[in-house]
Amino acid sequence: MPKKTTNATKKLIGSDLPGRLRPEIDVQLVSAVPSEGLDPIAQAEWHRITEEMSANGLITALDSAVLSGYCVNYSRWKRAEAAIAQEGEVIYVTTYDTHRNPVSEKPMRNPQLQISESAQRLMSRFADQLGLSPAGRSRLGVEHKAVQPQLSAWDQIMKGKS
């Protein structure tokens, strides 16, 4: 698939015919204040994403619903993984006879595994749409340079709890 040409490039090379230019709209950057209904983990992820992406104009107010979906699934994944780490991947369920007397313990897959997997799938889809994955960034034509890492919003929250 050929690389998508921007309007600025089309003007430079002289192929800026009216039917070939992409429509441009004015949009605001996404708010640093998270959407309502996000838990603290999702809010921390919202702050992390908006700090990185809005500084470069890569995420706008039009993307807030997609970003909310990503943050909700990120939080769901983190909580499910914490439960799996605590309970294990296999849990034991007590089986009872007809008189409600315990008979045995049956091993079963922890239900949190399915929650984690589902949240990861959805998170991956949202991340591609927002350009949060390497493949998503290349599709958007975004190039980045490495800079010194800073403490993320998630790390700041976790540091404050200890």
WOVEN-V875110 format. One record per residue. N is the residue number from 1. RES is the residue in three letters. PHI is phi in degrees with one decimal (* if undefined). D_FIRST is the distance of its C-alpha to the first C-alpha in Angstrom with 1 decimal. Layout:
BEGIN
n=N res=RES phi=PHI d_first=D_FIRST
n=N res=RES phi=PHI d_first=D_FIRST
END
This chain:
BEGIN
n=1 res=MET phi=* d_first=0.0
n=2 res=PRO phi=-69.1 d_first=3.8
n=3 res=LYS phi=-67.3 d_first=6.5
n=4 res=LYS phi=-72.7 d_first=8.7
n=5 res=THR phi=-96.4 d_first=11.9
n=6 res=THR phi=-78.4 d_first=15.3
n=7 res=ASN phi=-60.6 d_first=18.3
n=8 res=ALA phi=-62.8 d_first=20.2
n=9 res=THR phi=-66.5 d_first=17.8
n=10 res=LYS phi=-61.5 d_first=17.8
n=11 res=LYS phi=-66.6 d_first=21.6
n=12 res=LEU phi=-66.2 d_first=21.8
n=13 res=ILE phi=-91.2 d_first=20.1
n=14 res=GLY phi=84.6 d_first=21.9
n=15 res=SER phi=-106.8 d_first=19.3
n=16 res=ASP phi=-92.8 d_first=20.8
n=17 res=LEU phi=-68.5 d_first=21.9
n=18 res=PRO phi=-54.0 d_first=23.1
n=19 res=GLY phi=-77.2 d_first=20.7
n=20 res=ARG phi=-99.0 d_first=17.6
n=21 res=LEU phi=-78.4 d_first=18.8
n=22 res=ARG phi=-81.1 d_first=17.9
n=23 res=PRO phi=-67.2 d_first=21.2
n=24 res=GLU phi=-115.7 d_first=22.7
n=25 res=ILE phi=-126.4 d_first=25.3
n=26 res=ASP phi=-90.8 d_first=27.9
n=27 res=VAL phi=-133.2 d_first=28.1
n=28 res=GLN phi=-86.6 d_first=30.5
n=29 res=LEU phi=-68.3 d_first=29.7
n=30 res=VAL phi=-66.2 d_first=30.4
n=31 res=SER phi=-69.0 d_first=34.0
n=32 res=ALA phi=-74.3 d_first=35.3
n=33 res=VAL phi=-84.4 d_first=37.7
n=34 res=PRO phi=-64.2 d_first=36.2
n=35 res=SER phi=-60.8 d_first=36.2
n=36 res=GLU phi=-70.2 d_first=39.5
n=37 res=GLY phi=92.6 d_first=39.9
n=38 res=LEU phi=-90.1 d_first=38.1
n=39 res=ASP phi=-76.0 d_first=40.3
n=40 res=PRO phi=-57.9 d_first=40.9
n=41 res=ILE phi=-66.6 d_first=38.2
n=42 res=ALA phi=-65.7 d_first=35.5
n=43 res=GLN phi=-64.2 d_first=37.0
n=44 res=ALA phi=-63.7 d_first=36.7
n=45 res=GLU phi=-67.9 d_first=33.0
n=46 res=TRP phi=-57.4 d_first=32.5
n=47 res=HIS phi=-62.9 d_first=34.2
n=48 res=ARG phi=-61.1 d_first=32.2
n=49 res=ILE phi=-67.7 d_first=28.9
n=50 res=THR phi=-67.0 d_first=30.1
n=51 res=GLU phi=-61.3 d_first=31.7
n=52 res=GLU phi=-75.6 d_first=28.5
n=53 res=MET phi=-84.3 d_first=25.9
n=54 res=SER phi=-73.8 d_first=28.1
n=55 res=ALA phi=-61.6 d_first=29.3
n=56 res=ASN phi=-105.3 d_first=25.9
n=57 res=GLY phi=71.2 d_first=25.3
n=58 res=LEU phi=-89.7 d_first=22.5
n=59 res=ILE phi=-136.5 d_first=24.5
n=60 res=THR phi=-123.8 d_first=26.4
n=61 res=ALA phi=-61.7 d_first=29.1
n=62 res=LEU phi=-65.9 d_first=26.6
n=63 res=ASP phi=-91.4 d_first=25.4
n=64 res=SER phi=-63.8 d_first=28.9
n=65 res=ALA phi=-67.9 d_first=28.9
n=66 res=VAL phi=-65.6 d_first=25.8
n=67 res=LEU phi=-63.6 d_first=27.4
n=68 res=SER phi=-61.3 d_first=30.7
n=69 res=GLY phi=-60.4 d_first=29.2
n=70 res=TYR phi=-61.5 d_first=27.7
n=71 res=CYS phi=-65.7 d_first=31.1
n=72 res=VAL phi=-62.2 d_first=33.2
n=73 res=ASN phi=-71.7 d_first=31.3
n=74 res=TYR phi=-62.4 d_first=31.5
n=75 res=SER phi=-62.9 d_first=35.3
n=76 res=ARG phi=-61.0 d_first=35.6
n=77 res=TRP phi=-64.1 d_first=34.0
n=78 res=LYS phi=-62.1 d_first=36.2
n=79 res=ARG phi=-66.8 d_first=39.3
n=80 res=ALA phi=-65.3 d_first=38.6
n=81 res=GLU phi=-66.1 d_first=38.1
n=82 res=ALA phi=-65.3 d_first=41.3
n=83 res=ALA phi=-66.2 d_first=43.2
n=84 res=ILE phi=-65.5 d_first=41.8
n=85 res=ALA phi=-63.0 d_first=43.0
n=86 res=GLN phi=-79.7 d_first=46.4
n=87 res=GLU phi=-92.3 d_first=46.9
n=88 res=GLY phi=96.2 d_first=45.0
n=89 res=GLU phi=-77.6 d_first=42.5
n=90 res=VAL phi=-117.2 d_first=45.4
n=91 res=ILE phi=-116.2 d_first=48.1
n=92 res=TYR phi=-113.7 d_first=51.4
n=93 res=VAL phi=-110.0 d_first=52.5
n=94 res=THR phi=-76.6 d_first=56.2
n=95 res=THR phi=-101.1 d_first=57.2
n=96 res=TYR phi=-121.7 d_first=60.5
n=97 res=ASP phi=-85.1 d_first=63.0
n=98 res=THR phi=-66.9 d_first=64.4
n=99 res=HIS phi=-100.3 d_first=66.9
n=100 res=ARG phi=63.5 d_first=64.2
n=101 res=ASN phi=-94.1 d_first=65.3
n=102 res=PRO phi=-63.2 d_first=62.5
n=103 res=VAL phi=-105.7 d_first=62.0
n=104 res=SER phi=-159.2 d_first=59.1
n=105 res=GLU phi=-113.4 d_first=56.0
n=106 res=LYS phi=-104.6 d_first=52.8
n=107 res=PRO phi=-73.7 d_first=49.7
n=108 res=MET phi=-146.6 d_first=46.5
n=109 res=ARG phi=-67.0 d_first=43.0
n=110 res=ASN phi=-62.9 d_first=42.9
n=111 res=PRO phi=-60.2 d_first=41.4
n=112 res=GLN phi=-64.3 d_first=39.8
n=113 res=LEU phi=-63.0 d_first=37.3
n=114 res=GLN phi=-67.5 d_first=35.8
n=115 res=ILE phi=-62.8 d_first=35.8
n=116 res=SER phi=-61.6 d_first=34.1
n=117 res=GLU phi=-63.4 d_first=31.4
n=118 res=SER phi=-64.2 d_first=30.7
n=119 res=ALA phi=-64.3 d_first=30.6
n=120 res=GLN phi=-65.2 d_first=28.2
n=121 res=ARG phi=-62.1 d_first=25.7
n=122 res=LEU phi=-65.6 d_first=26.0
n=123 res=MET phi=-60.1 d_first=25.9
n=124 res=SER phi=-63.4 d_first=22.6
n=125 res=ARG phi=-64.1 d_first=21.0
n=126 res=PHE phi=-63.2 d_first=22.6
n=127 res=ALA phi=-62.3 d_first=21.6
n=128 res=ASP phi=-64.1 d_first=17.9
n=129 res=GLN phi=-65.2 d_first=18.3
n=130 res=LEU phi=-86.6 d_first=20.4
n=131 res=GLY phi=79.8 d_first=18.3
n=132 res=LEU phi=-89.7 d_first=21.2
n=133 res=SER phi=-105.0 d_first=19.3
n=134 res=PRO phi=-57.1 d_first=17.4
n=135 res=ALA phi=-66.1 d_first=14.2
n=136 res=GLY phi=-64.4 d_first=15.0
n=137 res=ARG phi=-66.7 d_first=15.6
n=138 res=SER phi=-67.3 d_first=12.4
n=139 res=ARG phi=-63.7 d_first=10.5
n=140 res=LEU phi=-79.9 d_first=13.1
n=141 res=GLY phi=75.2 d_first=12.8
n=142 res=VAL phi=-91.8 d_first=16.4
n=143 res=GLU phi=-111.3 d_first=18.1
n=144 res=HIS phi=-134.1 d_first=21.6
n=145 res=LYS phi=-120.7 d_first=24.6
n=146 res=ALA phi=-76.6 d_first=27.4
n=147 res=VAL phi=-130.0 d_first=30.6
n=148 res=GLN phi=-63.5 d_first=33.9
n=149 res=PRO phi=-69.8 d_first=33.8
n=150 res=GLN phi=-114.5 d_first=36.2
n=151 res=LEU phi=-68.2 d_first=38.0
n=152 res=SER phi=-72.8 d_first=35.9
n=153 res=ALA phi=-60.6 d_first=37.4
n=154 res=TRP phi=-62.6 d_first=37.7
n=155 res=ASP phi=-64.4 d_first=39.5
n=156 res=GLN phi=-65.5 d_first=41.8
n=157 res=ILE phi=-65.1 d_first=42.7
n=158 res=MET phi=-66.1 d_first=43.4
n=159 res=LYS phi=-67.4 d_first=45.4
n=160 res=GLY phi=-69.0 d_first=47.5
n=161 res=LYS phi=-80.0 d_first=48.4
n=162 res=SER phi=-92.2 d_first=49.8
END
